[in-house]
Amino acid sequence: MDPFSAVVRAASQEQHRAAEASPFLGHLLGGRLGVEAFARYTEQLWFVYEALESGAGTLASDPVAGPFIRPELMRLAALERDLAHLRGPGWRSTLDALPATRVYADRIAECAHAWPAGYVAHHYTRYLGDLSGGQIIRDRAERTWGFPRKGDGVRFYVFDRIDSPAAFKRDYRHRLDELRANDLERQRMVAECQRSFALNSAVLAELGEEFPLSA
């Protein structure tokens, strides 16, 4: 029998590829959109991580979600520093969630409140993605818009409290394999991981509508 982490990864590959193939993300990383599009994307991430991390405190002692609540992963403070750099000191007054972002954040909050295993599904899809593909976004953003390397504007992607991302991801997947959940609950978690990718793709699609590539 395959480890649960391998099952989750295999089951979400199609959704993962769909998110990576987002036209908005492709245009953004290809330098074909301005820094305003990057700032708007960062703004949407704030709502997602506010939902993830505001629920983390109450789940720290939960037998299912607790092993995944790691302070070195927390991104909200870095996002806020990036937004202050991108939008200025009054960034909070202009925060605006897209409809798809609101649906995504609400689903995370719902899981955090009522379904710890579902929260873990969202936690996994977001944070392990940040540790992997997020580094490509950081590199492209630094080169395209001249942000200081690992500095303000891209601090969200900098996990300076994690010495070895590869070792951290191995440990995280081991925790998934050891998850205290029966087969039915694990199947529900796999479906929630797929839902998380779909919710993220919906946000990227709405960003694409807001920032169509000029002819």
Secondary structure, DSSP 8 states (H G I E B T S, - for coil): ---HHHHHHHHTHHHHHHHHT-HHHHHHHTT-S-HHHHHHHHHHHHHHHHHHHHTHHHHTT-TTTGGG--GGG--HHHHHHHHHHHH-TTGGGG----HHHHHHHHHHHHHHHH-HHHHHHHHHHHHHHHHTTHHHHHHHHHHHH---TT-TTSGGG--TT-S-HHHHHHHHHHHHHT-S--HHHHHHHHHHHHHHHHHHHHHHHHHHHHS----
